[in-house]
């Protein structure tokens, strides 16, 4: 990485941590709600399920050969055909 990128990343991290440092200096900690663990576990479970469904769908399409060729390059024109149509 270049020095500019490292410096920019450092400035970004410092700016992101500034509010939490200010709260910590005032010693006014925000307590987590009682159901925070359940919310975090539910979010992680939903993300894992989402990625699992996406992975299964991707593998199904690959194994069946169902590819959407919108990003494939066009073959070069045949000689004497007059170019692209």
GROMACS elastic network, one bead per residue, 0.5 to 0.9 nm:
[ bonds ]
;  ai    aj funct       b0    kb
    1     4     6  0.81759   500
    1     5     6  0.63984   500
    1     6     6  0.67684   500
    2     5     6  0.54189   500
    2     6     6  0.64859   500
    2     7     6  0.87245   500
    3     6     6  0.51088   500
    3     7     6  0.60410   500
    3     8     6  0.84754   500
    4     7     6  0.50852   500
    4     8     6  0.60082   500
    4     9     6  0.85006   500
    5     8     6  0.50016   500
    5     9     6  0.60314   500
    5    10     6  0.85023   500
    6     9     6  0.50985   500
    6    10     6  0.61552   500
    6    11     6  0.86412   500
    7    10     6  0.50553   500
    7    11     6  0.61811   500
    7    12     6  0.85725   500
    8    11     6  0.51075   500
    8    12     6  0.61199   500
    8    13     6  0.86406   500
    9    12     6  0.50364   500
    9    13     6  0.61743   500
    9    14     6  0.85793   500
   10    13     6  0.51688   500
   10    14     6  0.61368   500
   10    15     6  0.85703   500
   11    14     6  0.50845   500
   11    15     6  0.61062   500
   11    16     6  0.85625   500
   12    15     6  0.51066   500
   12    16     6  0.61239   500
   12    17     6  0.86399   500
   13    16     6  0.50416   500
   13    17     6  0.61544   500
   13    18     6  0.85872   500
   14    17     6  0.51818   500
   14    18     6  0.60688   500
   15    18     6  0.52553   500
   15    19     6  0.79508   500
   16    19     6  0.70450   500
   16    20     6  0.81474   500
   17    20     6  0.54659   500
   17    21     6  0.62055   500
   17    22     6  0.87422   500
   18    21     6  0.51521   500
   18    22     6  0.62115   500
   18    23     6  0.87561   500
   19    22     6  0.51155   500
   19    23     6  0.63049   500
   19    24     6  0.86585   500
   20    23     6  0.51350   500
   20    24     6  0.61421   500
   20    25     6  0.87110   500
   21    24     6  0.50266   500
   21    25     6  0.62576   500
   21    26     6  0.88373   500
   22    25     6  0.52686   500
   22    26     6  0.66215   500
   22    27     6  0.88782   500
   23    26     6  0.53066   500
   23    27     6  0.63870   500
   23    28     6  0.60855   500
   23    29     6  0.69618   500
   23    30     6  0.88009   500
   24    28     6  0.65847   500
   24    29     6  0.67409   500
   25    28     6  0.79759   500
   26    29     6  0.83330   500
   32    35     6  0.81914   500
   32    36     6  0.62740   500
   32    37     6  0.89421   500
   33    36     6  0.53825   500
   33    37     6  0.86093   500
   34    37     6  0.75519   500
   34    38     6  0.87025   500
   35    38     6  0.53894   500
   35    39     6  0.63715   500
   35    40     6  0.88362   500
   36    39     6  0.50697   500
   36    40     6  0.61680   500
   36    41     6  0.85780   500
   37    40     6  0.51817   500
   37    41     6  0.61089   500
   37    42     6  0.84504   500
   38    41     6  0.51350   500
   38    42     6  0.59375   500
   38    43     6  0.84980   500
   39    42     6  0.50726   500
   39    43     6  0.61173   500
   39    44     6  0.86151   500
   40    43     6  0.51383   500
   40    44     6  0.61773   500
   40    45     6  0.85014   500
   41    44     6  0.51229   500
   41    45     6  0.59691   500
   41    46     6  0.84888   500
   42    45     6  0.50428   500
   42    46     6  0.60573   500
   42    47     6  0.85902   500
   43    46     6  0.51218   500
   43    47     6  0.62072   500
   43    48     6  0.86329   500
   44    47     6  0.51394   500
   44    48     6  0.61701   500
   44    49     6  0.85959   500
   45    48     6  0.51261   500
   45    49     6  0.61301   500
   45    50     6  0.85445   500
   46    49     6  0.50778   500
   46    50     6  0.60619   500
   46    51     6  0.86367   500
   47    50     6  0.50016   500
   47    51     6  0.61637   500
   47    52     6  0.84646   500
   48    51     6  0.52295   500
   48    52     6  0.60448   500
   48    53     6  0.86597   500
   49    53     6  0.61740   500
   49    54     6  0.85532   500
   50    53     6  0.52877   500
   50    54     6  0.62102   500
   50    55     6  0.85901   500
   51    55     6  0.59767   500
   51    56     6  0.85299   500
   52    55     6  0.50784   500
   52    56     6  0.61409   500
   52    57     6  0.85536   500
   53    56     6  0.51687   500
   53    57     6  0.61469   500
   53    58     6  0.85853   500
   54    57     6  0.50862   500
   54    58     6  0.61007   500
   54    59     6  0.86042   500
   55    58     6  0.50369   500
   55    59     6  0.61085   500
   55    60     6  0.84881   500
   56    59     6  0.51548   500
   56    60     6  0.60742   500
   56    61     6  0.86645   500
   57    60     6  0.50644   500
   57    61     6  0.62629   500
   57    62     6  0.86537   500
   58    61     6  0.52326   500
   58    62     6  0.62148   500
   58    63     6  0.86561   500
   59    62     6  0.50401   500
   59    63     6  0.60189   500
   59    64     6  0.84789   500
   60    63     6  0.52844   500
   60    64     6  0.61297   500
   60    65     6  0.84651   500
   60    66     6  0.84444   500
   61    64     6  0.52676   500
   61    65     6  0.59738   500
   61    66     6  0.50468   500
   61    67     6  0.68122   500
   62    65     6  0.51072   500
   62    66     6  0.63588   500
   62    67     6  0.71461   500
   63    66     6  0.78585   500
   64    67     6  0.86458   500
   68    71     6  0.79019   500
   68    72     6  0.86708   500
   69    72     6  0.52231   500
   69    73     6  0.85514   500
   70    73     6  0.84320   500
   73    76     6  0.88584   500
   74    77     6  0.85973   500
   75    78     6  0.87032   500
   76    79     6  0.89866   500
   76    83     6  0.85542   500
   76    84     6  0.84774   500
   77    80     6  0.84595   500
   77    81     6  0.67779   500
   77    82     6  0.79043   500
   77    83     6  0.56584   500
   77    84     6  0.63746   500
   78    81     6  0.56450   500
   78    82     6  0.82198   500
   78    83     6  0.76538   500
   79    82     6  0.75620   500
   79    83     6  0.80808   500
   80    83     6  0.78558   500
   81    84     6  0.81547   500
   82    85     6  0.80968   500
